Amino acid sequence: DQQVKQNSPSLSVQEGRISILNCDYTNSMFDYFLWYKKYPAEGPTFLISISSIKDKNEDGRFTVFLNKSAKHLSLHIVPSQPGDSAVYFCAASARNTGNQFYFGTGTSLTVIP
Amino acid sequence: DSGVTQTPKHLITATGQRVTLRCSPRSGDLSVYWYQQSLDQGLQFLIQYYNGEERAKGNILERFSAQQFPDLHSELNLSSLELGDSALYFCASSAASGALNTGELFFGEGSRLTVL
């Protein structure tokens, strides 16, 4: 049972434009959400996180938005750069149930120069 | 470089065999997580250890087992291998466990297992 879903396997965006990656979850107990970025032949690396007490968290060009009622979060990258081309994984956890992290299937982002 | 080391990077073996994947966490990290990534699948959580003790278990098959040693390195043992076990196996570490964990897992580069 996939509790965290990324329904878009791939996304292509022009350099300088906004990239929006989406993620949906089913477990209402999740209270902490993260985005990881993965380059080929490397392990995923932490990008940005958000707690359920917030609806937005910003770090430079990266902003994560959380809509708890819709059980949806999104990652905005503005402006997109070719170096952002990677696979992005959304992850969620419920801290009061052992902090196990559930990952989505990933979205492959290609930023076209 | 995340500081997490996984060996071997690649492994090819036959069905029915047994393999051991090794992980050295970042210096000072007490938690080790194992994840499996099959083709077109997300990262499936297998198991977590914290300071030598099993802390959480995910969708880990009975043919698979893991342990964390006193020096904090961890091993994932996969036995009676099947074709469907072919996947990328990631190890990740973090400093803490439970509610103290910020969620920033540091991943190794993975061990790619191919079962023929």
Chai-1 contact restraints between the chains, C-beta under 6 A:
chainA,res_idxA,chainB,res_idxB,connection_type,confidence,min_distance_angstrom,max_distance_angstrom,comment,restraint_id
A,Y32,B,G103,contact,1.0,0.0,6.0,A-B,restraint_1
A,L34,B,G103,contact,1.0,0.0,6.0,A-B,restraint_2
A,E42,B,E109,contact,1.0,0.0,6.0,A-B,restraint_3
A,G43,B,F90,contact,1.0,0.0,6.0,A-B,restraint_4
A,G43,B,F107,contact,1.0,0.0,6.0,A-B,restraint_5
A,G43,B,G108,contact,1.0,0.0,6.0,A-B,restraint_6
A,G43,B,E109,contact,1.0,0.0,6.0,A-B,restraint_7
A,G43,B,G110,contact,1.0,0.0,6.0,A-B,restraint_8
A,P44,B,F107,contact,1.0,0.0,6.0,A-B,restraint_9
A,F46,B,E104,contact,1.0,0.0,6.0,A-B,restraint_10
A,S49,B,G103,contact,1.0,0.0,6.0,A-B,restraint_11
A,R95,B,A99,contact,1.0,0.0,6.0,A-B,restraint_12
A,G98,B,A56,contact,1.0,0.0,6.0,A-B,restraint_13
A,N99,B,G98,contact,1.0,0.0,6.0,A-B,restraint_14
A,N99,B,N101,contact,1.0,0.0,6.0,A-B,restraint_15
A,Q100,B,F45,contact,1.0,0.0,6.0,A-B,restraint_16
A,Q100,B,A56,contact,1.0,0.0,6.0,A-B,restraint_17
A,F103,B,G42,contact,1.0,0.0,6.0,A-B,restraint_18
A,F103,B,L43,contact,1.0,0.0,6.0,A-B,restraint_19
A,G104,B,G42,contact,1.0,0.0,6.0,A-B,restraint_20
A,T105,B,G42,contact,1.0,0.0,6.0,A-B,restraint_21
